[in-house]
Amino acid sequence: MKKDKTQEESDFLLAFEGKNKRVPVWFMRQAGRYLPQYQSLKANRPLRDLFRDPEIAGAITLQPVEILGVDAAILFADILTMPSAMGFDIDFIDGKGPLIKNPIYNGTDLKRLGKFSGLEHVNRTIQLINAVLPSSIPLIGFAGSPYTVFTYLCHKHNRLMFSDPKSFHAFMELLTANTIAYLKQQQQAGIKAFQLFDTWAGSLRHEEYEKFVLPYVQKIFKSVKLPSIYFLKNCAHLMGLMDKCGAQVLSVCETVNIADIKTTKGIQGNLLNSLLYADEKTIIEETRKILKAAKAKHRKYIFNLNHGVMPDVDPMKLRLIVKETHKFAWRK
C-alpha cells in the first residue's frame, strides 16, 4: 500500500466529535483468518509467531484496508499480548483460542507477577503500519479489559471475586496499571485511537460489574488521552453503568437496539455477525436499518458488528456493507 502524501481528514476520527459527513465503518476481528490473503501469509506458522513478527503483523493489519475499504485499521495482536509479557506462558491454538499453561489459582500467585516487558515488537509493528497508511485511515490500538483478561488467566475468577475479594482487587489493580502502560506504549508508537475489549464482563450482574469492573475501566479511560471506544458484550442490562465508563464511544452488541440507547456519547455497532451468512438483500436491509436508527438518534456514530468477524465469512459480504455504509446519507 502506498502512503498518500496529502493530509486527508479521517471520517473515523471526525466521528468522535460528530463532524463526519460520511459514516465510518470498520469490523472487529477484521484482520485475520477469514481472508485468503491472511492464510497465505500465515503458511502454517503458529499465531504466536505472527503476533511477534512486525512485518507479518503489519501486513495482516493492512489487508482489510486494501481489500474491504474500511475507514480504520486495527492492530493485529491479541488481548493476551500484554499478559504474555507478565510471566504467563500463553499459546494461541488455531480454532481453540488461548491456552494458559501457568494460570492463576489464588492470591499467592500475585507474587510471581509484575510489570510487563519485552513488547518492543508491538512498537515496531505500529511504526511499520503508519509508514504506509494513508492519513485518512487511522490505526486503532487496543487492549483487553482487566476483567476479561483475568477470566482467561484465572479459571475460577468469579469464585475468587467472592471468596477472596482483596486478592481479586489486587490482581485487577496490577492488570489495570499494566493495561494503561501498554496502551500508552502503543500511543507513543503511533496509534490514533484505542478500543478496550470487555467480552466477558456482561456475564456479571449489575452489582458485581459496578464494584469489580467499572472502577478499573474508568481508570484506564481517564489515564489514556486518545479517542477511545469501550466494547462490552451482553451489555443491555449494564447500559446505565457502561455510559459512566469514561470512553468517548460505546460499542454495543446485539442485545441493544441502537434506537433505544440514551446517551450523549458516540455509539458503535451493532450488526449481528451471523447475518453475514445471509443473502445480500438481507444484509443490505439490516445494514440500512441500523444506519437509519443511528441517524435518527445519535450525532456521533461508527458502524461495526455486534462482535467479531467469524472465520468462514465471505469477505465480499463485508465489502458490501462498507459500500452501503459509505453511500448512506448522513450529515451535510
FIVEXFI-727630 format. One record per residue (C-alpha): residue in one letter; residue number from 1; x, y, z. Coordinates in steps of 0.05 Angstrom, whole numbers. Layout:
REM residues N
<r A; NUM; <X; Y; Z>>
...
This chain:
REM residues 332
<r M; 1; <0; 0; 0>>
<r K; 2; <27; 68; -20>>
<r K; 3; <22; 123; 31>>
<r D; 4; <-20; 183; 9>>
<r K; 5; <21; 246; 17>>
<r T; 6; <-40; 291; 23>>
<r Q; 7; <-69; 305; 91>>
<r E; 8; <-140; 278; 82>>
<r E; 9; <-188; 281; 141>>
<r S; 10; <-208; 216; 174>>
<r D; 11; <-283; 201; 177>>
<r F; 12; <-268; 154; 234>>
<r L; 13; <-234; 207; 278>>
<r L; 14; <-284; 261; 258>>
<r A; 15; <-340; 215; 283>>
<r F; 16; <-314; 223; 355>>
<r E; 17; <-335; 296; 350>>
<r G; 18; <-396; 285; 307>>
<r K; 19; <-364; 324; 250>>
<r N; 20; <-362; 268; 198>>
<r K; 21; <-402; 275; 134>>
<r R; 22; <-399; 201; 119>>
<r V; 23; <-409; 143; 167>>
<r P; 24; <-343; 109; 181>>
<r V; 25; <-340; 33; 184>>
<r W; 26; <-291; -20; 208>>
<r F; 27; <-301; -90; 236>>
<r M; 28; <-278; -124; 299>>
<r R; 29; <-231; -181; 281>>
<r Q; 30; <-225; -152; 211>>
<r A; 31; <-151; -171; 209>>
<r G; 32; <-148; -246; 207>>
<r R; 33; <-167; -315; 187>>
<r Y; 34; <-229; -304; 143>>
<r L; 35; <-184; -272; 90>>
<r P; 36; <-149; -317; 39>>
<r Q; 37; <-92; -266; 38>>
<r Y; 38; <-83; -278; 113>>
<r Q; 39; <-79; -353; 103>>
<r S; 40; <-25; -346; 51>>
<r L; 41; <16; -303; 98>>
<r K; 42; <5; -350; 156>>
<r A; 43; <32; -411; 118>>
<r N; 44; <22; -459; 178>>
<r R; 45; <61; -414; 225>>
<r P; 46; <35; -411; 297>>
<r L; 47; <-5; -350; 316>>
<r R; 48; <44; -330; 370>>
<r D; 49; <99; -323; 316>>
<r L; 50; <53; -280; 273>>
<r F; 51; <39; -232; 331>>
<r R; 52; <114; -225; 344>>
<r D; 53; <136; -213; 273>>
<r P; 54; <126; -138; 259>>
<r E; 55; <128; -145; 183>>
<r I; 56; <77; -201; 182>>
<r A; 57; <33; -169; 235>>
<r G; 58; <36; -103; 198>>
<r A; 59; <17; -135; 132>>
<r I; 60; <-42; -171; 164>>
<r T; 61; <-65; -106; 196>>
<r L; 62; <-65; -71; 127>>
<r Q; 63; <-102; -126; 89>>
<r P; 64; <-174; -105; 107>>
<r V; 65; <-159; -33; 88>>
<r E; 66; <-137; -54; 19>>
<r I; 67; <-188; -109; 8>>
<r L; 68; <-251; -82; 43>>
<r G; 69; <-241; -7; 40>>
<r V; 70; <-253; 3; 115>>
<r D; 71; <-241; 71; 148>>
<r A; 72; <-193; 47; 202>>
<r A; 73; <-141; -7; 212>>
<r I; 74; <-136; -44; 278>>
<r L; 75; <-71; -72; 304>>
<r F; 76; <-63; -147; 292>>
<r A; 77; <-50; -173; 362>>
<r D; 78; <-88; -208; 417>>
<r I; 79; <-119; -185; 483>>
<r L; 80; <-69; -231; 518>>
<r T; 81; <-8; -199; 485>>
<r M; 82; <5; -156; 546>>
<r P; 83; <-3; -211; 600>>
<r S; 84; <41; -257; 557>>
<r A; 85; <97; -209; 576>>
<r M; 86; <79; -210; 651>>
<r G; 87; <105; -280; 664>>
<r F; 88; <47; -321; 636>>
<r D; 89; <63; -377; 588>>
<r I; 90; <9; -368; 535>>
<r D; 91; <0; -406; 470>>
<r F; 92; <-51; -388; 416>>
<r I; 93; <-84; -450; 387>>
<r D; 94; <-119; -444; 319>>
<r G; 95; <-193; -456; 327>>
<r K; 96; <-189; -463; 403>>
<r G; 97; <-164; -397; 429>>
<r P; 98; <-110; -382; 481>>
<r L; 99; <-80; -435; 526>>
<r I; 100; <-52; -411; 593>>
<r K; 101; <0; -461; 616>>
<r N; 102; <12; -428; 684>>
<r P; 103; <-55; -397; 705>>
<r I; 104; <-72; -361; 769>>
<r Y; 105; <-104; -402; 825>>
<r N; 106; <-103; -358; 886>>
<r G; 107; <-76; -294; 917>>
<r T; 108; <-6; -322; 928>>
<r D; 109; <4; -324; 852>>
<r L; 110; <7; -248; 853>>
<r K; 111; <79; -254; 879>>
<r R; 112; <104; -282; 813>>
<r L; 113; <74; -227; 771>>
<r G; 114; <96; -156; 757>>
<r K; 115; <103; -104; 703>>
<r F; 116; <103; -128; 632>>
<r S; 117; <166; -125; 589>>
<r G; 118; <191; -148; 521>>
<r L; 119; <136; -120; 476>>
<r E; 120; <181; -78; 432>>
<r H; 121; <156; -116; 372>>
<r V; 122; <88; -82; 381>>
<r N; 123; <121; -14; 375>>
<r R; 124; <157; -36; 311>>
<r T; 125; <92; -63; 282>>
<r I; 126; <56; 3; 294>>
<r Q; 127; <113; 42; 263>>
<r L; 128; <114; -1; 201>>
<r I; 129; <39; 5; 192>>
<r N; 130; <39; 80; 200>>
<r A; 131; <94; 86; 149>>
<r V; 132; <46; 64; 94>>
<r L; 133; <-24; 80; 119>>
<r P; 134; <-58; 140; 85>>
<r S; 135; <-70; 199; 131>>
<r S; 136; <-145; 187; 123>>
<r I; 137; <-140; 117; 154>>
<r P; 138; <-120; 117; 227>>
<r L; 139; <-92; 58; 265>>
<r I; 140; <-133; 34; 324>>
<r G; 141; <-94; 4; 383>>
<r F; 142; <-128; -39; 435>>
<r A; 143; <-124; -79; 498>>
<r G; 144; <-168; -128; 536>>
<r S; 145; <-203; -100; 597>>
<r P; 146; <-174; -123; 663>>
<r Y; 147; <-235; -166; 679>>
<r T; 148; <-238; -200; 612>>
<r V; 149; <-163; -214; 613>>
<r F; 150; <-170; -242; 683>>
<r T; 151; <-223; -291; 661>>
<r Y; 152; <-170; -324; 617>>
<r L; 153; <-114; -321; 668>>
<r C; 154; <-156; -348; 726>>
<r H; 155; <-209; -401; 710>>
<r K; 156; <-241; -391; 779>>
<r H; 157; <-242; -316; 774>>
<r N; 158; <-313; -307; 799>>
<r R; 159; <-302; -354; 857>>
<r L; 160; <-241; -312; 877>>
<r M; 161; <-284; -249; 870>>
<r F; 162; <-327; -273; 928>>
<r S; 163; <-281; -318; 968>>
<r D; 164; <-221; -270; 968>>
<r P; 165; <-242; -201; 943>>
<r K; 166; <-178; -170; 969>>
<r S; 167; <-136; -214; 923>>
<r F; 168; <-184; -204; 866>>
<r H; 169; <-177; -128; 871>>
<r A; 170; <-101; -135; 876>>
<r F; 171; <-99; -173; 810>>
<r M; 172; <-145; -122; 778>>
<r E; 173; <-101; -65; 802>>
<r L; 174; <-39; -97; 772>>
<r L; 175; <-74; -113; 706>>
<r T; 176; <-102; -42; 703>>
<r A; 177; <-34; -10; 714>>
<r N; 178; <-3; -54; 661>>
<r T; 179; <-60; -42; 612>>
<r I; 180; <-51; 34; 620>>
<r A; 181; <24; 27; 609>>
<r Y; 182; <13; -18; 548>>
<r L; 183; <-37; 30; 516>>
<r K; 184; <10; 89; 529>>
<r Q; 185; <65; 50; 496>>
<r Q; 186; <21; 40; 435>>
<r Q; 187; <4; 114; 437>>
<r Q; 188; <77; 133; 436>>
<r A; 189; <89; 86; 378>>
<r G; 190; <34; 120; 337>>
<r I; 191; <-37; 93; 347>>
<r K; 192; <-91; 146; 336>>
<r A; 193; <-147; 116; 378>>
<r F; 194; <-158; 54; 421>>
<r Q; 195; <-213; 5; 439>>
<r L; 196; <-218; -32; 505>>
<r F; 197; <-249; -101; 495>>
<r D; 198; <-293; -127; 552>>
<r T; 199; <-320; -192; 523>>
<r W; 200; <-339; -226; 588>>
<r A; 201; <-359; -172; 638>>
<r G; 202; <-430; -173; 610>>
<r S; 203; <-439; -241; 645>>
<r L; 204; <-439; -205; 712>>
<r R; 205; <-497; -176; 750>>
<r H; 206; <-505; -100; 756>>
<r E; 207; <-478; -102; 827>>
<r E; 208; <-414; -141; 812>>
<r Y; 209; <-399; -101; 749>>
<r E; 210; <-405; -36; 787>>
<r K; 211; <-359; -59; 843>>
<r F; 212; <-308; -104; 809>>
<r V; 213; <-303; -79; 737>>
<r L; 214; <-326; -7; 726>>
<r P; 215; <-274; 28; 771>>
<r Y; 216; <-217; -4; 733>>
<r V; 217; <-246; 12; 665>>
<r Q; 218; <-257; 84; 686>>
<r K; 219; <-184; 89; 709>>
<r I; 220; <-159; 66; 641>>
<r F; 221; <-201; 115; 601>>
<r K; 222; <-182; 172; 649>>
<r S; 223; <-108; 156; 641>>
<r V; 224; <-100; 146; 566>>
<r K; 225; <-112; 211; 528>>
<r L; 226; <-135; 187; 459>>
<r P; 227; <-201; 178; 423>>
<r S; 228; <-230; 118; 459>>
<r I; 229; <-281; 62; 449>>
<r Y; 230; <-308; 13; 501>>
<r F; 231; <-336; -52; 476>>
<r L; 232; <-379; -91; 524>>
<r K; 233; <-412; -156; 501>>
<r N; 234; <-480; -174; 530>>
<r C; 235; <-488; -102; 552>>
<r A; 236; <-563; -90; 553>>
<r H; 237; <-572; -95; 629>>
<r L; 238; <-509; -53; 640>>
<r M; 239; <-520; 6; 593>>
<r G; 240; <-530; 55; 650>>
<r L; 241; <-463; 37; 680>>
<r M; 242; <-429; 30; 612>>
<r D; 243; <-448; 103; 600>>
<r K; 244; <-404; 121; 660>>
<r C; 245; <-341; 84; 635>>
<r G; 246; <-305; 147; 610>>
<r A; 247; <-297; 126; 538>>
<r Q; 248; <-319; 173; 483>>
<r V; 249; <-355; 118; 443>>
<r L; 250; <-394; 58; 468>>
<r S; 251; <-390; -3; 423>>
<r V; 252; <-454; -44; 435>>
<r C; 253; <-473; -115; 419>>
<r E; 254; <-537; -144; 391>>
<r T; 255; <-573; -143; 458>>
<r V; 256; <-585; -69; 449>>
<r N; 257; <-628; -32; 399>>
<r I; 258; <-589; 30; 377>>
<r A; 259; <-654; 69; 373>>
<r D; 260; <-666; 57; 448>>
<r I; 261; <-598; 80; 474>>
<r K; 262; <-599; 144; 514>>
<r T; 263; <-530; 176; 517>>
<r T; 264; <-492; 237; 495>>
<r K; 265; <-432; 192; 478>>
<r G; 266; <-418; 164; 410>>
<r I; 267; <-444; 95; 391>>
<r Q; 268; <-411; 40; 352>>
<r G; 269; <-444; -23; 325>>
<r N; 270; <-482; -67; 321>>
<r L; 271; <-498; -112; 261>>
<r L; 272; <-506; -184; 283>>
<r N; 273; <-446; -221; 256>>
<r S; 274; <-488; -283; 240>>
<r L; 275; <-524; -240; 188>>
<r L; 276; <-460; -243; 147>>
<r Y; 277; <-484; -313; 125>>
<r A; 278; <-549; -283; 98>>
<r D; 279; <-562; -265; 25>>
<r E; 280; <-540; -196; 0>>
<r K; 281; <-611; -167; 1>>
<r T; 282; <-619; -184; 75>>
<r I; 283; <-551; -156; 93>>
<r I; 284; <-566; -91; 57>>
<r E; 285; <-634; -85; 91>>
<r E; 286; <-605; -98; 161>>
<r T; 287; <-547; -50; 149>>
<r R; 288; <-594; 6; 128>>
<r K; 289; <-640; -7; 187>>
<r I; 290; <-582; 5; 236>>
<r L; 291; <-558; 66; 198>>
<r K; 292; <-627; 97; 198>>
<r A; 293; <-635; 84; 273>>
<r A; 294; <-567; 115; 287>>
<r K; 295; <-581; 176; 245>>
<r A; 296; <-647; 189; 280>>
<r K; 297; <-618; 184; 350>>
<r H; 298; <-542; 195; 352>>
<r R; 299; <-498; 251; 327>>
<r K; 300; <-434; 211; 336>>
<r Y; 301; <-435; 142; 304>>
<r I; 302; <-388; 88; 276>>
<r F; 303; <-414; 27; 240>>
<r N; 304; <-389; -41; 264>>
<r L; 305; <-412; -111; 282>>
<r N; 306; <-440; -136; 348>>
<r H; 307; <-375; -175; 358>>
<r G; 308; <-320; -202; 313>>
<r V; 309; <-318; -228; 242>>
<r M; 310; <-324; -304; 242>>
<r P; 311; <-271; -346; 206>>
<r D; 312; <-314; -374; 149>>
<r V; 313; <-347; -309; 128>>
<r D; 314; <-343; -287; 55>>
<r P; 315; <-301; -223; 54>>
<r M; 316; <-345; -195; -2>>
<r K; 317; <-403; -192; 47>>
<r L; 318; <-362; -144; 89>>
<r R; 319; <-342; -104; 27>>
<r L; 320; <-417; -98; 10>>
<r I; 321; <-430; -69; 80>>
<r V; 322; <-374; -19; 72>>
<r K; 323; <-403; 5; 5>>
<r E; 324; <-474; 10; 34>>
<r T; 325; <-450; 48; 95>>
<r H; 326; <-408; 97; 54>>
<r K; 327; <-465; 115; 7>>
<r F; 328; <-515; 126; 64>>
<r A; 329; <-536; 198; 70>>
<r W; 330; <-511; 221; 138>>
<r R; 331; <-499; 294; 153>>
<r K; 332; <-490; 354; 106>>
